[in-house]
Amino acid sequence: MKITADFKRLHSGENESRTLTVEKGDEYAALSGKLAFITPMGRIYISDELSFSEGRAEYPIPAMLLDGKGELIVQLILYNDGGFTVKSPVERYPVFASVDMMDLPECTDAKLMSLIEIIDELMNKSDIGHIHGDIYFTKDEIHSLLKGKSDTSHLHEGVYLTETQLRGLLPEIPGTVFEHNHDGRYYTREFVDKALSDINAQQASVQDTVVEQGTDGVWNYRKWASGIAECWGVTTIKFNTAMASNGNYAVTGEMITVTLPDNLFKQSPVISLTPMGGGYSDINIGNIYNTHFTVSFRTEWAATDMPNWVQCICYGRWK
């Protein structure tokens, strides 16, 4: 950031405005900016928001800021709505002029002895018309929340299970140490989680369990806790071409795509196919993917548009 003035010293009577050139740099492109001044008479002045174009702004200095003999102290303040603030180095310009003054605030507080301290104070003040509703809890909201809290001296009887009650609900796991605190009457969350985990592990080692099952189109499917997935169903296939053969119509060589249940298999499954009905001579599986497979077979019917049925069973893994 850089502030450049187009004057070096003002003399008595030269009370027209002068201009400051402000550059904030590409790294601060998203930040807004204002200029803060301390006049030679010790008064504080904050400019309106600067209008930057390609990181550069021109600011005509009001003549009233150039009153008196001494230094005009200037600092650039960049900020955003989130409270992030960046300050430039303080610039000092010699001034010796006399102009009519407006009623500006004086720097009379002992703690406002430097421009940096002044800006810190101003940036931490709220506008007169500000509200707290979007930032802080109101008194009514706090009172409502506190009504749901317990007193410091409250007891747990009737609210939690005691150790004796919990032992009656959970079998002891071999090798598990029933360690707990809370004045010796309750199990900790860590202990209960460990006990339930051990029970689940023991059950899983004895038998697999179904964690999800349902239907998807022509398919019935199941997912097992061990990661096994399976589906089965009967799909209807109609071929597009046919030719006469031994008084019937034969269809051969066409490759049909069969879609599997959505998101069931992690990898290509193992597939078993059985043609249903008479007249089939062979059946062939083409490519197998985790979402679909292709199949072709030969069949004979007495009509060209008779449907064909295939019974499908697929095994694989869902995790």
TORDREN-198367 format. One record per residue (C-alpha): residue in three letters; x, y, z. Coordinates in steps of 0.001 Angstrom, whole numbers, padded with zeros to 6 digits, always signed. Example, Ala and Ser with C-alpha at 12.3 -4.5 7.8 and 13.67 -1.06 7.14 Angstrom:
<gudos>
ALA+012300-004500+007800SER+013670-001060+007140
</gudos>
This chain:
<gudos>
MET+000000+000000+000000LYS+001241+003492-000803ILE+000059+007093-000264THR+001524+009861-002457ALA+000823+013600-002059ASP+001204+016217-004802PHE+002583+018852-002417LYS+005587+019179-000126ARG+004623+022234+001935LEU+001630+024620+001964HIS+002127+028307+002640SER-000215+030814+004220GLY-003100+031756+001945GLU-002863+028655-000236ASN-006034+027155+001151GLU-007324+025362-001977SER-007623+021558-001863ARG-004715+019247-002587THR-004849+015612-003754LEU-003581+012313-002333THR-002995+009320-004618VAL-003682+005972-002902GLU-002585+002551-004175LYS-003629-000613-002307GLY-001976-003420-004342ASP-003448-006538-005942GLU-003348-008592-002719TYR-005916-006223-001161ALA-008206-005957-004205ALA-011253-007263-002302LEU-010912-004803+000634SER-012622-001408+000968GLY-010658+001600+002130LYS-010842+004921+004010LEU-008272+007559+004918ALA-007749+008733+008499PHE-006193+012108+009287ILE-004867+014039+012270THR-004677+017700+011315PRO-001932+020080+012480MET-004475+021358+015061GLY-004891+017880+016533ARG-008324+017157+015090ILE-009427+013745+013808TYR-011036+013233+010397ILE-012143+010010+008646SER-012853+010172+004901ASP-015774+008586+003078GLU-015094+005209+001450LEU-012568+005599-001359SER-013478+004783-004957PHE-010739+002498-006321SER-010156+001764-009994GLU-007573-000947-010749GLY-006228-000581-007206ARG-005800+003207-007395ALA-007843+006100-005927GLU-007532+009887-005935TYR-008628+011802-002831PRO-008864+015637-002856ILE-007920+016827+000649PRO-010523+019255+002044ALA-008909+022622+002728MET-010132+022513+006337LEU-007689+019688+007063LEU-004749+021915+006147ASP-005286+024511+008906GLY-002386+025424+011138LYS+001344+024906+011202GLY+002869+021486+011652GLU+002144+018097+010099LEU-000845+016485+008428ILE-000753+012806+009529VAL-002378+010292+007175GLN-002978+006531+007276LEU-004839+004221+004845ILE-007199+001714+006456LEU-008383-001311+004387TYR-011138-003542+005756ASN-014006-005933+004974ASP-017373-006748+006571GLY-015815-009650+008474GLY-013751-007238+010589PHE-010439-007896+008814THR-008304-004731+008871VAL-005006-003756+007225LYS-003243-000449+007895SER-000614+001329+005832PRO+002454+002998+007332VAL+001715+006446+008765GLU+002603+009287+006380ARG+003457+012823+007619TYR+003270+015907+005412PRO+004457+019424+006514VAL+001688+022064+006451PHE+001670+025842+007058ALA-001687+027382+006117SER-004751+029075+007559VAL-008320+028232+006502ASP-011820+028360+007927MET-012585+025334+010093MET-015661+023164+010553ASP-016680+021641+013865LEU-014406+018592+013877PRO-013821+016336+016909GLU-010732+017209+018886CYS-008130+014696+019987THR-008458+015333+023737ASP-008469+011826+025245ALA-005070+010972+026720LYS-005084+007489+025273LEU-005555+008781+021692MET-001960+009962+021342SER-001153+008337+018002LEU-003013+007786+014778ILE-002838+004000+015136GLU-004537+004138+018555ILE-007215+006476+017183ILE-008026+004182+014263ASP-008121+001138+016557GLU-010700+002919+018699LEU-012845+003982+015741MET-012782+000573+014008ASN-014043-001103+017212LYS-017089+001169+017539SER-020554+000261+016309ASP-022777+002541+014258ILE-025419+004365+016312GLY-028242+002515+014573HIS-026814-000998+014979ILE-028778-003927+016432HIS-027630-007064+018219GLY-030360-009428+017039ASP-028257-011147+014389ILE-025104-011432+016523TYR-025984-012043+020178PHE-028622-013977+022109THR-031343-011767+023568LYS-032172-011903+027281ASP-035366-013844+026528GLU-033419-016407+024441ILE-030821-016883+027204HIS-033537-017298+029848SER-035279-019887+027659LEU-032030-021856+027215LEU-031198-021734+030930LYS-034605-023171+031823GLY-033511-026454+030204LYS-030345-026728+032331SER-029912-028560+035631ASP-028684-026992+038854THR-025101-027748+039894SER-026276-029863+042845HIS-028743-032005+040868LEU-028870-035799+041311HIS-029011-038505+038648GLU-031430-040906+040318GLY-034334-041758+038021VAL-032568-040337+034969TYR-029751-042798+034264LEU-029333-046556+034611THR-027294-047592+037616GLU-024481-050142+037350THR-026737-052870+038757GLN-029506-052085+036250LEU-027090-051954+033336ARG-025438-055253+034331GLY-028885-056846+034163LEU-029394-055555+030619LEU-025908-056255+029214PRO-024100-059599+029570GLU-020553-059287+030795ILE-018046-059727+027980PRO-015145-062114+028780GLY-011971-060166+029351THR-013780-056825+029771VAL-012975-054780+032868PHE-016010-052910+034204GLU-014183-049678+035017HIS-016270-046577+035612ASN-016369-043346+037590HIS-019150-040860+038521ASP-019072-041757+042225GLY-019194-045510+041552ARG-022809-045776+040403TYR-022720-045449+036611TYR-020934-046827+033587THR-019109-044340+031383ARG-020064-043878+027739GLU-016686-045296+026735PHE-017372-048509+028635VAL-020904-048972+027217ASP-019676-048360+023648LYS-016917-050935+024164ALA-019320-053501+025622LEU-021805-053120+022751SER-018992-053309+020223ASP-017750-056555+021738ILE-021275-058005+021641ASN-021697-057048+017991ALA-018319-058573+017166GLN-019262-061829+018850GLN-022586-061978+017013ALA-020909-061228+013676SER-018464-064077+014218VAL-021358-066544+014681GLN-023579-065677+011716ASP-023926-063121+008943THR-026890-060750+008994VAL-028843-058893+006326VAL-028346-055136+006606GLU-030458-054114+003603GLN-032935-055776+001244GLY-035486-054667-001320THR-036519-054666-004965ASP-035273-052762-007999GLY-037272-053367-011179VAL-037334-057122-011873TRP-034690-057749-009196ASN-034844-058803-005567TYR-031617-058009-003701ARG-029907-058357-000286LYS-026820-056829+001324TRP-025096-058781+004126ALA-023074-057375+007004SER-020034-059327+005810GLY-020058-057384+002535ILE-021726-060046+000362ALA-024390-058825-002092GLU-026839-060924-004080CYS-029762-060423-006425TRP-032118-062635-008394GLY-034903-062120-010903VAL-036489-063081-014220THR-035955-060752-017152THR-037998-060750-020361ILE-036118-060416-023663LYS-037564-059800-027109PHE-035330-060176-030148ASN-035638-057862-033109THR-034967-060365-035933ALA-036073-063946-036665MET-035821-066480-039423ALA-037773-069615-040335SER-036302-072889-039097ASN-038001-076335-039176GLY-041429-074771-039277ASN-040661-072452-036324TYR-038811-069160-036013ALA-035263-069205-034687VAL-033358-066242-033216THR-029592-066382-032869GLY-026578-064240-032144GLU-028179-061082-030832MET-026439-059543-027765ILE-028881-058167-025195THR-027898-055815-022305VAL-029370-056591-018868THR-029158-053844-016199LEU-028316-054837-012589PRO-029777-053171-009442ASP-028434-049658-008920ASN-025352-049347-006653LEU-025527-052973-005494PHE-022181-054387-006620LYS-018802-052831-005978GLN-017171-055027-008646SER-018341-057381-011397PRO-020475-060181-009821VAL-020608-063899-010576ILE-023698-064580-012714SER-025750-067762-013278LEU-028395-067758-016063THR-031140-070294-016826PRO-033439-070032-019900MET-037104-070621-019065GLY-039352-072517-021530GLY-038575-074981-024277GLY-036619-074849-027479TYR-033372-073355-026144SER-030147-074838-027402ASP-027525-072627-025756ILE-026996-069395-023788ASN-023850-067219-023590ILE-022811-064399-021249GLY-020809-061607-022855ASN-019234-058778-020816ILE-019946-058449-017087TYR-019736-055135-015231ASN-020853-054009-011779THR-023850-052211-013339HIS-024899-054522-016227PHE-024030-057561-018362THR-024683-058763-021903VAL-026188-062117-022951SER-027047-063954-026168PHE-028785-067322-026816ARG-030721-069285-029442THR-034401-070092-029119GLU-037206-071410-031305TRP-040847-070372-031240ALA-043858-070795-033481ALA-044172-067018-033906THR-041716-064175-034586ASP-042702-061968-031610MET-042784-064490-028767PRO-040963-063221-025646ASN-038036-065043-024036TRP-037429-065370-020290VAL-034111-065762-018501GLN-033759-066537-014793CYS-030735-064697-013345ILE-028845-065141-010057CYS-025881-062845-009237TYR-023374-062903-006354GLY-020753-060288-005479ARG-019729-057737-002851TRP-021162-054366-001943LYS-018181-053357+000234
</gudos>
